[in-house]
């Protein structure tokens, strides 16, 4: 099967390339035509629909209760502390931060602490934002390069049931799409608490038979921290679009640069003892610098019974990150370390969609190939005040400044197939699969840790959809998904301290999920979805405050099992008034109790840091005189910090308020109050071993990052 899969996708690539090229050549010479044929075998061109709010009413379109589209109105009306919160519009997803603003966010959903992106895939117009074999964490997804005002919609899916969602999409995926045309060219300025400033230009104009989109952003904030973040962000975007729904293309280039200081999580005992304040730091020189240059293009062609789509992308990415989570645990000179990531990546996504008949039933078939190539240089270094320095531990043993340096080449290619059949007016099915082939070549400065690994993985998917009534559908899904592991952990034989690597994991790890759900619009103005789901994972990637960033491999091979439910409601009782309520609850367990060789945390069957309960609710109202406001609540429930459940985090509740007023045709003002109730909750909590000073005792304790206190922001938007 693996041989057939590999040869199959190679043949598909060649055939589709030739056919796509011939169609493109014909269209450029004015020879492309779309002829009428049997309706069952013709691709229907639907009129373009502008999605403004959450589009839960996807009866007859979606194949899941937890699939949806977030529109521009819902994104623009939400008060946001940080750009990553744009994907909190996805029901059941929590976005937090445990460090400086320029670092990738921390994500939680469906019983997972997703760290910085593992097991949840995010892309921008088909360019993946998750980075494999990353210096700081597998699947690291930094959204700071995204400008929210340019987003036209966010498509999301939960679960491993979609053939075109591959690596990192074990629990779901979010697909961000930029607009091609904006309603107006604008300049906006925001000022706020803690030296917050944001200057933004967005615009679009007709150019060369198409449209040119532009965005420029400058951002600065210090936050409430005793050691100011001094986070500066620069973003630039230009996108050219030409054509229509039948034949068209776009090209987009982006630039991002960010620098910041970082107040990482702090030890609870240090705050309780008065050693540092609530918004203080135990390592004031932590921080980072990151930048990204990218270019991408998309092309599509619609014929009488098929559709061809091609997207390509390439980017260069740099990160220098300085962190210290354990303070003085390993060395009296401090435990600060530098993680450096420098990479070039390119890839393409190619798909072909056919309408046909199967035994007299309307059928649709989609074939695709997804290929990605990465050239990665990663390094881990010992540092003092951001300078690479040789250290000694408490026994006088030397800790080399160059802890671990690797050069990695990763390549992956996937062949996917999906078949839809409409068995009757009320019953349809989807059956698909993907065959993934991964090749990783690791060159380590310690030769024994170098090596090459080639592996393949077959992942079938199935969905069944039954229409109970014109306003109600029932869904059943099951399927395999996967995530990749850090390539360095696959080939490593010894750790930097010369101890033997005890845990070996495969390059690709399967997960099996299933789900039953219901979507209804039976009550006028109310869109509701409910789903029950379960997911089994063959291995787990967990945060470890001691080993995760020391150059050692700390991936558990134990299987995990999760299950839960999600309820989502979007209600518009009258025009311009919207209520929403999303509730998600989940439970996560190891199949067998965990054991630890070191007395750091007790063993048990609970998955550490797994999210249990989240609630998101809000109300939005727009008056007839152009005054609008929104009030939102986000509740992030307690989580087990140890696998035996004896140590738990506290809950976090945040209320945000936002309003806007249209002063004139050309001027609009905005006002936001973030953390309206001024709560002193925690953004995130961990439990691990640390040492506050060189002479302090070693403690197993909670380490937390506080949420930011009440913050005011005032803005003005000028239409040019």
C-alpha positions in Angstrom: 0.0 0.0 0.0 2.8 2.4 0.8 4.5 1.7 -2.6 1.2 2.3 -4.4 0.7 5.5 -2.4 4.1 6.9 -3.3 3.9 6.1 -7.0 0.3 7.2 -7.1 0.9 10.7 -6.0 4.0 11.1 -8.3 1.8 10.1 -11.3 -0.9 12.4 -10.1 1.5 15.3 -9.9 2.8 14.8 -13.4 -0.7 14.3 -15.0 -2.2 17.3 -13.2 0.8 19.5 -14.0 0.5 18.7 -17.7 -3.2 19.2 -17.8 -3.2 22.4 -15.7 -0.4 23.8 -17.9 -2.4 23.1 -21.1 -5.5 24.7 -19.6 -3.5 27.8 -18.5 -2.0 28.0 -22.0 -5.4 27.8 -23.7 -6.9 30.4 -21.4 -4.1 32.8 -22.1 -4.8 32.5 -25.8 -8.6 33.1 -25.3 -9.5 29.4 -26.0 -11.0 28.5 -22.6 -14.7 27.7 -22.7 -17.3 26.4 -20.3 -20.0 24.3 -21.9 -23.3 23.3 -20.5 -23.7 19.6 -19.8 -25.7 17.2 -17.6 -26.3 19.1 -14.3 -25.0 16.2 -12.3 -21.6 16.5 -14.0 -21.2 20.2 -14.2 -19.3 22.3 -11.7 -21.8 24.9 -10.5 -20.5 28.5 -10.2 -22.3 29.9 -7.2 -22.6 33.7 -6.8 -19.9 35.2 -4.6 -21.1 35.5 -1.0 -19.5 37.9 1.5 -19.4 36.3 4.9 -19.8 39.0 7.5 -20.5 37.2 10.7 -20.2 33.6 12.0 -21.7 31.4 9.3 -23.1 28.5 11.4 -25.9 27.9 8.9 -24.0 25.5 6.7 -26.8 23.1 6.1 -26.1 21.0 2.9 -22.5 22.3 2.8 -20.6 21.2 6.0 -19.9 17.6 6.9 -19.5 18.3 10.6 -21.1 20.2 13.4 -17.7 21.6 14.3 -16.9 23.1 10.9 -17.5 26.7 10.2 -16.6 30.1 8.7 -15.8 33.2 10.7 -16.5 36.4 8.8 -15.0 39.9 8.8 -17.7 41.5 11.0 -17.1 39.1 13.9 -13.4 39.6 13.7 -13.6 43.4 13.5 -16.1 43.7 16.4 -14.0 41.8 18.9 -11.7 43.7 21.3 -8.3 42.0 21.1 -5.4 42.2 23.5 -3.1 40.4 21.1 -3.3 39.4 17.4 -3.4 35.7 18.2 -6.8 36.1 19.7 -8.4 36.3 16.3 -8.6 32.5 16.3 -10.5 32.6 19.6 -13.4 33.2 17.3 -13.3 29.4 16.8 -15.6 27.8 19.4 -13.7 26.0 22.2 -10.3 27.4 21.4 -8.3 29.4 24.0 -5.3 31.6 23.1 -2.9 32.7 25.9 0.7 33.8 26.4 3.4 32.9 28.9 6.1 35.2 27.6 6.8 38.4 25.7 4.4 39.6 23.0 6.7 38.6 20.1 6.6 34.9 21.0 4.1 32.5 19.5 0.9 32.2 21.6 -0.1 29.2 23.7 -3.2 27.4 22.4 -5.7 25.1 24.2 -8.6 23.1 22.8 -10.2 19.6 23.0 -8.3 18.4 26.1 -4.9 19.6 24.7 -2.3 22.1 25.8 -1.2 22.6 22.3 1.9 24.4 23.4 2.7 26.8 20.5 0.8 24.9 17.9 1.4 21.2 18.1 -1.8 19.3 17.0 -3.6 22.3 15.6 -2.7 23.4 12.1 -2.9 27.1 11.1 -2.2 28.4 7.6 -2.6 31.8 5.7 -3.8 31.2 2.2 -2.3 27.7 2.1 1.1 28.8 3.5 1.5 26.8 6.8 2.3 28.9 9.9 3.2 25.7 11.9 6.9 25.0 11.8 8.3 21.5 12.3 11.6 20.7 14.1 11.5 24.2 15.5 14.0 25.5 17.9 11.4 26.1 20.6 8.7 23.5 20.0 7.2 21.2 17.4 4.6 22.8 15.3 5.5 26.3 16.5 2.8 28.7 15.0 3.5 32.4 15.2 0.5 34.6 14.2 2.2 38.0 14.8 2.8 38.3 11.0 -1.0 38.5 10.4 -2.9 41.8 10.1 -6.4 41.2 11.4 -8.0 44.0 9.3 -7.0 42.3 6.1 -8.7 38.9 7.0 -11.8 38.3 4.9 -12.7 35.0 6.6 -11.4 32.1 8.7 -12.5 28.6 7.8 -12.1 26.1 10.6 -12.6 22.3 11.1 -12.3 20.2 14.3 -11.0 16.6 14.3 -8.9 14.5 12.0 -11.6 13.9 9.4 -10.5 16.1 6.5 -8.1 14.6 3.9 -6.6 18.0 3.0 -5.6 18.7 6.6 -2.3 17.0 7.4 0.5 17.5 9.8 -0.5 19.1 13.1 -4.2 18.9 12.4 -4.9 16.1 14.9 -7.5 18.2 16.7 -8.3 20.8 14.1 -7.2 23.4 11.6 -7.8 27.1 10.9 -7.4 28.5 7.4 -7.0 32.3 7.2 -7.8 34.1 4.1 -6.9 37.7 3.2 -9.3 39.9 1.2 -8.6 41.0 -2.4 -10.6 44.2 -2.3 -11.3 46.4 0.7 -14.4 48.7 1.0 -12.2 51.7 1.7 -8.6 52.8 2.1 -7.9 53.7 5.7 -5.3 55.0 8.2 -5.9 54.1 11.8 -4.1 55.1 15.0 -4.6 53.5 18.4 -3.1 54.6 21.7 -3.6 53.0 25.1 -2.3 52.0 28.5 1.3 50.7 29.0 2.7 52.6 26.1 0.5 50.9 23.5 0.7 52.4 20.0 -0.6 50.9 16.7 -0.4 52.7 13.4 -2.0 50.9 10.4 -2.6 51.6 6.7 -4.8 49.3 4.6 -6.0 49.9 1.1 -6.8 48.4 -2.3 -6.9 49.9 -5.8 -7.5 48.8 -9.3 -4.3 47.9 -11.2 -3.4 46.1 -14.4 -6.9 44.6 -14.9 -6.9 43.4 -11.3 -6.7 44.7 -7.8 -3.8 45.5 -5.5 -4.1 45.1 -1.8 -1.7 46.8 0.7 -1.2 46.8 4.4 1.4 48.4 6.6 1.5 48.1 10.4 3.6 49.5 13.2 3.0 48.2 16.7 4.5 48.9 20.1 3.6 48.1 23.7 5.4 47.6 27.1 2.7 45.7 28.9 2.3 46.0 32.7 5.6 44.3 33.4 8.3 45.7 35.8 10.7 44.9 33.0 8.9 46.5 30.0 8.3 44.2 27.0 9.2 47.0 24.6 7.7 44.9 21.9 8.0 46.4 18.4 6.3 44.8 15.4 6.5 45.8 11.7 4.3 44.2 9.1 4.0 44.8 5.4 1.7 43.0 2.9 1.0 43.5 -0.8 -1.3 41.2 -2.7 -2.3 41.4 -6.4 -5.4 39.6 -7.6 -6.8 39.1 -11.1 -9.6 37.1 -12.6 -12.9 35.7 -11.4 -14.3 32.5 -9.9 -13.8 30.6 -13.2 -10.2 31.7 -13.9 -7.9 33.8 -11.8 -4.8 34.1 -9.8 -3.2 36.1 -7.0 0.4 36.8 -5.8 1.2 38.0 -2.3 4.4 39.1 -0.6 4.8 39.7 3.2 7.4 41.0 5.6 7.4 40.7 9.4 10.0 41.9 12.0 9.6 41.9 15.8 11.8 42.5 18.8 10.8 42.2 22.5 11.8 41.7 26.1 10.1 38.8 27.9 8.6 38.3 31.3 8.2 34.6 31.3 6.3 32.6 33.9 7.5 33.2 37.5 7.7 31.0 40.6 4.7 31.3 42.9 6.9 31.1 46.0 9.0 34.1 44.8 5.8 36.2 44.6 4.4 35.0 47.9 7.7 35.7 49.7 7.9 39.2 48.3 11.1 38.4 46.3 9.5 39.8 43.1 6.2 41.6 42.4 3.2 40.1 40.7 4.3 41.6 37.3 8.0 41.0 38.0 10.6 38.8 36.4 13.2 36.4 37.5 15.3 36.8 34.4 15.2 40.4 33.1 17.4 39.8 30.0 15.0 37.3 28.4 13.4 38.2 25.1 13.9 37.7 21.4 13.9 38.8 17.8 12.1 37.3 14.9 11.5 38.0 11.2 9.9 36.4 8.2 9.9 37.1 4.4 7.4 35.2 2.3 6.0 35.1 -1.2 3.1 33.0 -2.4 0.7 32.6 -5.3 -2.6 30.9 -6.1 -4.2 30.0 -9.4 -7.5 28.3 -10.2 -9.3 27.2 -13.4 -12.9 26.0 -13.7 -14.0 23.9 -16.6 -17.4 22.3 -17.4 -17.0 19.4 -15.0 -13.8 19.9 -13.1 -11.8 22.5 -11.2 -8.0 22.8 -10.9 -6.3 24.7 -8.1 -2.6 25.4 -7.5 -0.9 27.3 -4.7 2.8 27.8 -4.2 4.8 29.5 -1.4 8.3 30.2 -0.2 9.6 31.9 2.9 12.6 32.7 5.0 12.3 32.7 8.8 14.6 33.7 11.7 14.2 33.5 15.4 16.6 34.2 18.3 14.8 33.4 21.6 16.3 33.8 25.1 14.5 32.1 28.0 15.0 31.0 31.6 12.3 28.8 33.1 14.3 27.3 36.0 16.3 30.3 37.0 19.3 28.8 38.9 18.5 25.1 39.0 21.4 23.9 36.8 24.0 26.6 37.2 24.9 29.3 39.9 25.4 31.6 36.8 21.8 31.2 35.8 19.9 28.9 33.4 19.2 31.3 30.6 19.6 29.7 27.2 19.3 30.8 23.5 17.3 29.0 20.9 18.1 29.9 17.3 16.1 28.9 14.3 17.0 29.8 10.7 15.1 28.2 7.9 14.0 28.4 4.3 10.9 26.6 3.2 9.0 26.1 -0.1 6.0 24.1 -1.0 2.9 23.7 -3.2 -0.7 22.4 -3.0 -2.2 21.1 -6.2 -5.8 19.8 -6.4 -8.2 18.5 -9.1 -11.9 18.2 -8.5 -14.3 16.2 -10.8 -18.0 15.8 -10.9 -19.3 12.4 -12.0 -21.9 9.7 -11.4 -21.5 6.6 -9.3 -24.1 3.9 -9.9 -26.5 6.7 -10.9 -25.8 8.9 -7.9 -24.3 12.3 -8.0 -20.6 12.1 -7.0 -17.6 14.4 -6.6 -14.0 13.4 -6.5 -11.0 15.5 -5.4 -7.4 14.5 -5.8 -4.6 16.6 -4.4 -0.9 16.6 -3.7 0.8 18.6 -0.9 4.5 18.9 -0.9 6.8 20.8 1.5 10.6 21.2 1.6 12.5 22.7 4.6 16.1 23.6 5.1 16.5 24.2 8.8 19.4 25.3 11.0 18.7 25.2 14.8 20.9 25.8 17.7 20.7 25.7 21.5 23.2 27.7 23.5 24.0 28.6 27.1 23.8 32.3 27.7 24.2 35.0 30.4 22.4 38.3 29.6 21.9 37.1 26.0 25.7 36.4 25.4 26.8 32.8 24.7 28.8 31.7 27.7 30.4 28.5 29.0 29.0 27.7 32.4 29.6 25.3 35.3 27.1 23.4 37.3 27.1 23.1 41.1 29.7 20.4 41.1 32.1 22.4 38.9 31.4 20.4 35.7 31.6 22.5 32.6 28.5 23.2 30.6 29.5 24.1 27.1 28.1 27.2 25.5 27.2 25.3 22.4 24.7 22.8 23.8 23.3 21.4 20.6 23.6 22.5 16.9 21.8 20.8 14.0 21.3 21.2 10.3 18.1 19.4 9.1 16.5 18.8 5.7 12.9 17.8 5.9 10.7 16.9 2.9 7.1 15.7 2.9 4.6 14.9 0.2 1.0 13.8 0.6 -1.4 12.3 -1.9 -5.0 12.9 -0.8 -8.3 11.6 -2.2 -11.9 12.5 -1.2 -15.1 11.2 -2.6 -18.6 12.7 -2.0 -21.7 10.9 -2.9 -25.3 12.2 -2.7 -27.3 9.0 -2.1 -30.6 10.8 -1.8 -31.9 14.3 -1.0 -31.3 13.6 2.7 -28.2 11.4 2.8 -24.7 12.0 1.6 -21.3 10.6 2.5 -17.6 11.4 2.2 -14.9 8.8 2.0 -11.2 9.9 1.7 -7.7 9.2 2.7 -4.2 10.7 2.6 -0.9 9.0 2.2 2.0 11.0 3.7 5.7 10.4 3.0 8.3 12.1 5.2 12.0 12.2 4.8 14.2 13.8 7.5 18.0 14.1 7.3 19.7 15.3 10.5 23.3 16.4 10.7 24.3 17.0 14.3 27.6 18.4 15.7 27.7 15.1 17.6 28.0 12.6 14.7 26.3 9.8 16.6 23.1 11.9 16.7 23.0 12.3 12.9 20.9 10.1 10.7 18.2 9.8 8.0 14.7 8.6 8.4 12.1 7.8 5.7 8.6 6.9 6.7 5.0 6.8 5.3 1.6 6.9 6.9 -1.8 6.0 5.5 -4.8 7.9 7.1 -8.4 7.0 6.0 -11.4 9.3 6.8 -15.2 8.9 6.6 -18.2 11.1 7.1 -21.9 10.5 6.9 -24.5 13.3 6.8 -28.2 12.9 7.2 -30.7 15.8 6.7 -33.4 15.5 9.4 -35.2 18.6 8.1 -34.4 21.5 5.8 -33.1 23.3 8.9 -31.4 20.4 10.7 -28.5 18.0 9.9 -27.0 15.0 11.8 -23.3 14.1 11.3 -21.1 11.1 12.0 -17.4 11.2 11.4 -14.3 9.0 12.1 -10.8 9.0 10.8 -7.1 9.0 11.4 -4.9 12.1 11.7 -1.3 12.5 12.7 1.4 14.9 13.9 5.1 14.7 13.1 7.8 14.7 15.8 10.9 16.7 16.0 13.4 15.1 13.5 16.2 15.5 16.1 14.4 13.2 18.5 14.2 10.5 15.9 17.9 10.2 15.3 19.4 11.2 18.7 21.4 8.6 20.5 22.8 10.7 23.4 21.8 13.8 25.2 24.1 16.9 25.5 25.1 15.7 29.0 26.2 12.3 27.4 23.4 10.3 28.9 21.7 7.9 26.7 18.4 8.9 25.0 15.8 6.7 26.7 12.7 7.6 24.6 12.5 6.9 20.9 9.4 7.8 18.9 8.4 7.5 15.2 8.6 10.4 12.9 4.9 10.3 12.3 2.4 9.5 15.0 -1.2 8.4 14.3 -4.4 9.6 16.2 -7.8 8.1 15.8 -10.9 10.2 16.3 -14.7 9.9 15.9 -17.5 12.4 16.4 -21.3 12.7 16.2 -22.9 16.1 15.9 -26.0 18.1 15.1 -26.5 21.5 13.4 -29.8 23.3 13.4 -31.5 26.6 12.5 -35.0 25.4 13.4 -35.5 28.4 15.8 -35.7 31.6 13.9 -32.5 33.6 14.4 -30.7 30.9 16.3 -27.8 28.8 14.9 -26.9 25.9 17.2 -24.4 23.1 16.9 -23.6 20.3 19.4 -21.0 17.5 19.1 -19.7 14.6 21.1 -16.2 13.5 20.2 -13.3 11.2 21.2 -9.7 11.0 20.2 -6.9 8.5 20.9 -3.3 9.6 20.4 -0.4 7.1 20.0 2.1 9.4 21.7 2.0 12.7 23.5 4.1 15.9 23.4 4.1 17.5 26.9 5.6 20.6 28.3 8.5 19.9 30.6 10.0 22.9 32.4 13.3 21.1 32.9 14.1 19.0 29.8 11.9 20.4 27.0 14.4 23.2 26.3 17.6 21.7 27.4 18.4 19.8 24.2 17.1 16.5 25.5 14.2 14.5 24.1 11.3 14.2 26.5 8.4 12.8 24.4 6.2 10.2 26.1 5.3 7.1 24.1 2.2 6.4 26.2 -1.1 6.5 24.4 -3.7 9.0 25.5 -7.5 9.1 25.2 -9.7 12.2 25.2 -13.4 12.7 24.9 -15.8 15.6 25.3 -18.6 17.8 23.9 -18.9 21.2 22.4 -22.1 23.4 22.3 -22.2 26.5 20.1 -25.0 29.1 19.8 -25.3 32.2 17.7 -28.5 34.1 18.2 -29.9 37.3 16.5 -33.3 37.9 18.0 -33.6 41.3 16.3 -31.6 43.1 13.6 -28.2 44.4 14.8 -28.4 42.4 18.2 -26.3 39.3 18.5 -25.7 36.9 21.4 -23.3 34.0 21.3 -22.5 31.2 23.8 -19.8 28.5 23.3 -19.2 25.8 25.9 -16.6 23.1 25.5 -15.7 20.4 28.1 -13.2 17.6 27.7 -11.4 14.9 29.7 -7.9 13.6 28.9 -6.2 10.4 30.2 -3.1 8.3 29.7 -4.0 4.7 29.0 -1.7 3.7 31.8 -0.5 5.7 34.8 2.7 7.7 34.2 5.9 7.0 36.1 8.8 9.4 36.6 12.4 8.5 37.2 13.0 11.8 39.1 10.9 13.0 42.1 9.6 16.1 40.2 5.9 15.4 39.8 3.9 12.4 41.0 2.6 9.9 38.6 -1.0 9.4 37.6 -3.4 8.9 34.6 -4.4 12.5 33.9 -2.8 14.3 31.0 -0.9 17.3 32.5 -2.1 20.8 31.4 -5.1 19.3 29.6 -7.9 21.9 29.2 -11.1 20.8 30.8 -13.8 23.5 30.6 -14.0 26.7 28.5 -16.8 29.1 28.0 -16.9 32.0 25.6 -19.9 34.3 25.5 -20.7 37.8 24.2 -23.3 40.3 23.1 -23.0 42.8 20.2 -25.3 45.6 19.3 -25.3 48.3 16.7 -27.7 51.2 16.9 -29.2 53.1 14.0 -26.9 56.1 14.6 -23.7 54.1 13.9 -22.9 53.4 17.6 -21.8 49.8 18.2 -20.5 48.0 21.2 -19.6 44.5 22.3 -19.1 42.8 25.7 -17.3 39.5 25.9 -16.6 36.9 28.6 -13.9 34.2 28.3 -13.7 31.5 31.0 -10.7 29.1 31.1 -11.4 26.5 33.8 -8.9 24.7 36.2 -6.5 22.1 34.7 -4.5 19.3 36.3 -0.8 20.4 36.5 0.3 16.9 37.6 -0.9 13.6 36.2 -2.3 12.5 39.6 -4.4 15.6 39.9 -3.1 16.7 43.3 -2.0 20.1 41.8 -4.4 22.1 39.8 -4.3 25.5 38.1 -6.9 28.1 39.1 -9.6 29.3 36.7 -9.2 32.4 34.6 -12.0 34.8 33.7 -11.6 37.8 31.5 -14.3 40.4 30.4 -13.5 42.7 27.5 -15.5 45.7 26.2 -15.3 47.3 22.8 -17.2 50.1 21.1 -17.1 52.2 18.0 -18.8 55.3 16.7 -19.1 56.5 13.1 -18.5 60.3 13.5 -18.8 60.9 9.7 -18.5 59.2 6.4 -14.7 59.6 6.7 -14.0 59.1 10.4 -14.7 56.4 13.0 -13.6 56.2 16.6 -13.0 53.0 18.7 -12.7 52.5 22.4 -11.8 49.3 24.3 -11.5 48.3 27.9 -9.6 45.0 28.3 -9.9 43.0 31.5 -12.8 45.2 32.4 -13.1 43.7 36.0 -9.3 44.1 36.5 -8.9 40.5 37.7 -5.5 39.2 38.8 -5.9 35.7 37.3 -3.2 33.7 35.5 -2.8 33.5 31.8 -1.2 30.1 32.2 0.1 27.8 35.0 2.8 25.1 35.1 4.2 22.8 37.8 7.8 21.8 37.7 11.2 22.1 39.6 13.1 25.3 39.8 15.6 27.3 42.1 14.9 31.0 42.7 18.5 32.0 43.6 21.9 30.1 43.7 21.5 29.6 47.4 17.7 28.9 47.5 16.3 25.4 47.9 15.1 23.4 44.9 11.3 23.5 44.9 8.6 21.7 43.0 6.0 24.4 42.6 3.5 26.3 40.4 4.9 28.8 37.9 2.5 31.2 36.4 2.2 34.1 34.0 -0.4 36.7 35.1 -3.0 38.2 32.8 -2.6 41.8 32.1 -4.6 44.3 34.3 -7.3 46.6 33.1 -6.2 48.4 30.0 -7.8 51.2 27.9 -7.3 51.7 24.2 -8.6 54.6 22.0 -8.4 54.7 18.3 -9.4 56.7 15.2 -9.9 55.3 11.7 -9.8 57.7 8.7 -11.2 56.8 5.3 -9.0 58.2 2.6 
